[in-house]
Amino acid sequence: MTTGGSNIGGLRELAALAAGGPAKAQAPACSWLWNPAIGALRIFFGTCARWTILGREHIPPTGPVIVAANHFSFLDPPLVGSAFTRSGHVMAKRELSAGKAGWLMDHLGVIPVTRGEADVDALGMALDCLRRGEVIGIFPEGTRGREETHALKPGHRGVALLAHLSGAPVIPIGIAGSDAVTRLSDLYHMPLRRPPITVNMGPTIRFQRYDKLPPSAVLTETTDAIMTAIARQLPDSYRGVYADRC
């Protein structure tokens, strides 16, 4: 998700929300389907993959949290949701909520995001959730890569904007091994292959809270810091453009 200058008025609305103003719209609430869905996913990953979760001790039991992870596979959002010990909202491409599975996305609290632009409505929903002490999951790269060799791409600044306007701690997560499943057809082979998949949660990191839009240089610096923290939770081969900073 970008935060370019094409919607300055919308970004100022975010700053007003961070300062205590009313929310323009609220994210879909997680319904009773959350726990059954997460339970089913945990059984699936435990059975069809060699699934390892590291760093759960870093998850705060209460309060707002931003969960920032790399994105190599369509399995990454359910992997993060299944590994985390608290329910929350995941920011995902709008096409998922507009398709046949839209009703399920709504029941699971997914915040639809228009990719390739500064989607201030989605950011506003996420900021409102954080203001209420909830969990937000975000993939700063914006989209999963289509390359045969998966590695981190530059992160967008939406995650930095949320961190500064909310004051919420950020948990960097590195997901390794999910790139073995990049097509729906790969799911059929998972029970036999049982690919190793690791969800590695790093220590929380905090950034200065702003009640107005942070300077552009600050957003860039914070984005780089978050992406570098994600890279540190990944094996060397996955670190991509952030390898040298680790």
C-alpha positions as CSV (number, residue, x, y, z in Angstrom):
1,M,0.0,0.0,0.0
2,T,1.5,3.3,-1.0
3,T,1.1,6.7,0.7
4,G,1.9,9.0,-2.2
5,G,0.7,12.6,-2.5
6,S,-2.4,11.8,-4.6
7,N,-4.7,11.9,-1.6
8,I,-3.4,14.5,0.8
9,G,-6.9,15.3,2.1
10,G,-7.5,11.7,2.9
11,L,-4.2,11.4,4.7
12,R,-5.1,14.5,6.8
13,E,-8.3,12.7,7.8
14,L,-6.1,9.9,9.1
15,A,-4.2,12.4,11.2
16,A,-7.5,13.8,12.5
17,L,-8.6,10.2,13.4
18,A,-5.3,9.6,15.2
19,A,-5.9,12.8,17.2
20,G,-9.2,11.5,18.4
21,G,-11.6,12.4,15.6
22,P,-14.5,10.1,14.6
23,A,-13.9,7.2,12.2
24,K,-15.3,7.5,8.7
25,A,-16.0,3.7,8.5
26,Q,-15.3,0.7,10.6
27,A,-13.8,-2.6,9.6
28,P,-15.9,-5.7,9.5
29,A,-16.1,-7.3,12.9
30,C,-14.8,-10.8,13.4
31,S,-17.8,-13.1,13.8
32,W,-18.3,-16.5,15.4
33,L,-16.7,-18.0,12.4
34,W,-13.2,-16.8,13.5
35,N,-12.4,-19.5,16.0
36,P,-13.7,-22.5,13.9
37,A,-11.9,-21.2,10.8
38,I,-8.6,-20.7,12.7
39,G,-9.0,-24.2,14.4
40,A,-9.5,-25.8,11.0
41,L,-6.5,-24.0,9.5
42,R,-4.3,-25.1,12.4
43,I,-5.3,-28.7,11.8
44,F,-4.6,-28.3,8.1
45,F,-1.1,-26.7,8.5
46,G,-0.2,-29.2,11.2
47,T,-1.2,-32.1,9.0
48,C,-0.2,-31.0,5.5
49,A,3.0,-29.1,6.4
50,R,5.9,-29.4,8.8
51,W,4.7,-26.2,10.5
52,T,6.9,-24.4,13.1
53,I,6.0,-21.3,15.0
54,L,8.7,-19.3,16.8
55,G,8.5,-16.2,19.0
56,R,4.9,-16.4,20.3
57,E,6.3,-15.0,23.6
58,H,6.6,-11.6,21.9
59,I,2.8,-11.3,21.4
60,P,1.3,-8.8,23.9
61,P,-1.8,-10.3,25.6
62,T,-3.8,-7.1,25.2
63,G,-3.6,-3.8,23.5
64,P,-3.1,-2.6,19.9
65,V,-0.6,-4.5,17.8
66,I,0.6,-4.2,14.2
67,V,1.7,-7.6,12.7
68,A,3.9,-7.0,9.6
69,A,5.0,-10.0,7.5
70,N,6.5,-10.8,4.2
71,H,4.3,-12.1,1.4
72,F,5.4,-14.9,-0.9
73,S,2.2,-17.1,-1.1
74,F,-1.6,-16.9,-0.8
75,L,-1.1,-19.0,2.3
76,D,0.6,-16.2,4.2
77,P,-2.5,-14.5,5.6
78,P,-4.0,-17.7,7.0
79,L,-0.5,-18.7,8.3
80,V,-0.2,-15.5,10.3
81,G,-3.8,-15.7,11.6
82,S,-3.3,-19.3,12.6
83,A,0.1,-18.7,14.3
84,F,-1.1,-15.7,16.3
85,T,-2.8,-16.2,19.7
86,R,-5.3,-13.3,19.3
87,S,-8.0,-12.6,16.8
88,G,-7.6,-9.6,14.6
89,H,-8.0,-8.0,11.2
90,V,-5.9,-8.7,8.1
91,M,-5.5,-6.1,5.3
92,A,-5.9,-7.9,2.0
93,K,-6.5,-7.1,-1.6
94,R,-10.1,-5.9,-2.4
95,E,-10.6,-8.6,-5.0
96,L,-11.0,-11.2,-2.3
97,S,-13.9,-9.3,-0.7
98,A,-15.5,-8.7,-4.0
99,G,-15.5,-12.3,-5.1
100,K,-17.5,-15.3,-4.1
101,A,-15.7,-15.6,-0.8
102,G,-16.6,-12.0,0.1
103,W,-19.1,-13.0,2.8
104,L,-16.3,-15.1,4.5
105,M,-13.8,-12.3,4.3
106,D,-16.4,-10.0,6.1
107,H,-17.0,-12.6,8.8
108,L,-13.2,-12.9,9.4
109,G,-12.8,-9.2,9.7
110,V,-10.7,-8.7,6.6
111,I,-10.1,-5.1,5.6
112,P,-10.2,-4.7,1.8
113,V,-7.4,-2.7,0.3
114,T,-7.1,-1.2,-3.2
115,R,-3.6,-2.0,-4.3
116,G,-1.3,0.4,-6.0
117,E,-2.7,3.6,-4.4
118,A,-3.0,5.3,-1.1
119,D,-6.2,3.6,0.1
120,V,-6.9,6.0,3.0
121,D,-10.3,4.3,3.7
122,A,-8.5,1.0,4.4
123,L,-5.9,2.8,6.5
124,G,-8.6,4.6,8.4
125,M,-10.4,1.3,9.2
126,A,-7.1,-0.2,10.4
127,L,-6.2,2.9,12.5
128,D,-9.7,2.8,14.1
129,C,-9.1,-0.8,15.0
130,L,-5.8,0.0,16.6
131,R,-7.4,2.8,18.5
132,R,-9.8,0.3,20.0
133,G,-6.9,-2.0,21.1
134,E,-7.2,-4.6,18.3
135,V,-4.7,-6.5,16.1
136,I,-3.9,-5.5,12.5
137,G,-2.1,-7.7,10.1
138,I,-0.4,-6.1,7.1
139,F,1.9,-7.2,4.3
140,P,4.1,-4.1,3.6
141,E,5.3,-5.4,0.2
142,G,1.7,-4.9,-1.0
143,T,1.5,-8.0,-3.1
144,R,3.2,-11.4,-3.3
145,G,5.9,-11.7,-5.9
146,R,5.5,-13.9,-9.0
147,E,9.2,-14.7,-9.3
148,E,10.4,-18.2,-9.2
149,T,12.9,-17.2,-6.5
150,H,11.1,-15.4,-3.7
151,A,12.8,-12.7,-1.8
152,L,11.7,-9.5,0.0
153,K,10.8,-6.5,-2.2
154,P,10.7,-2.9,-1.0
155,G,8.0,-2.2,1.5
156,H,5.3,0.5,1.1
157,R,4.9,3.2,3.7
158,G,1.4,2.4,4.9
159,V,2.7,0.3,7.7
160,A,4.9,3.2,8.9
161,L,2.0,5.5,8.8
162,L,-0.1,3.2,11.0
163,A,2.7,2.7,13.4
164,H,3.3,6.5,13.9
165,L,-0.3,7.5,14.0
166,S,-1.4,4.8,16.4
167,G,1.7,4.4,18.6
168,A,1.1,0.6,18.5
169,P,4.0,-1.8,18.7
170,V,5.0,-3.7,15.5
171,I,5.7,-7.4,15.5
172,P,7.9,-8.3,12.5
173,I,7.2,-11.8,11.1
174,G,9.2,-13.8,8.7
175,I,7.4,-16.6,6.8
176,A,9.8,-19.1,5.2
177,G,8.7,-22.0,3.1
178,S,5.3,-20.8,2.0
179,D,6.7,-20.1,-1.4
180,A,6.4,-23.9,-2.0
181,V,2.7,-23.3,-2.4
182,T,2.1,-20.5,-4.9
183,R,-0.7,-22.0,-7.0
184,L,-4.0,-23.6,-6.0
185,S,-2.8,-26.8,-7.6
186,D,0.0,-26.9,-5.1
187,L,-2.5,-27.5,-2.3
188,Y,-3.2,-31.0,-3.7
189,H,0.4,-32.0,-3.2
190,M,0.8,-30.6,0.3
191,P,-0.3,-33.7,2.2
192,L,2.3,-35.8,0.5
193,R,5.1,-33.3,0.3
194,R,4.5,-31.7,3.7
195,P,6.7,-28.7,3.0
196,P,8.5,-27.2,5.9
197,I,7.0,-23.8,6.8
198,T,8.3,-21.5,9.6
199,V,6.5,-18.5,11.0
200,N,9.1,-16.6,13.0
201,M,7.9,-13.7,15.2
202,G,10.5,-11.1,16.2
203,P,10.5,-8.8,19.3
204,T,8.1,-5.9,19.2
205,I,9.5,-2.6,18.0
206,R,8.0,0.8,18.8
207,F,8.1,4.2,17.0
208,Q,7.3,7.7,18.1
209,R,3.6,8.5,18.0
210,Y,2.5,11.5,15.9
211,D,-0.9,13.3,16.1
212,K,-0.3,14.7,12.6
213,L,1.2,13.4,9.4
214,P,4.9,12.4,10.0
215,P,7.5,13.8,7.7
216,S,8.1,11.8,4.5
217,A,11.7,11.1,5.6
218,V,10.5,9.6,8.9
219,L,8.0,7.3,7.1
220,T,10.7,6.1,4.8
221,E,13.1,5.4,7.7
222,T,10.5,3.6,9.7
223,T,9.4,1.5,6.7
224,D,13.0,0.4,6.2
225,A,13.4,-0.4,9.8
226,I,10.3,-2.6,9.8
227,M,11.3,-4.4,6.6
228,T,14.8,-4.9,7.9
229,A,13.3,-6.4,11.1
230,I,11.2,-8.8,8.9
231,A,14.3,-9.7,7.0
232,R,16.1,-10.7,10.2
233,Q,13.3,-13.3,10.9
234,L,14.0,-14.9,7.5
235,P,16.8,-17.1,6.2
236,D,19.5,-15.3,4.1
237,S,18.1,-16.5,0.8
238,Y,14.7,-14.7,1.4
239,R,16.0,-11.3,2.5
240,G,16.2,-9.8,-1.0
241,V,16.7,-6.0,-1.1
242,Y,17.2,-5.9,2.7
243,A,20.0,-8.5,2.8
244,D,22.8,-6.0,3.2
245,R,21.0,-4.3,6.1
246,C,20.9,-7.5,8.2
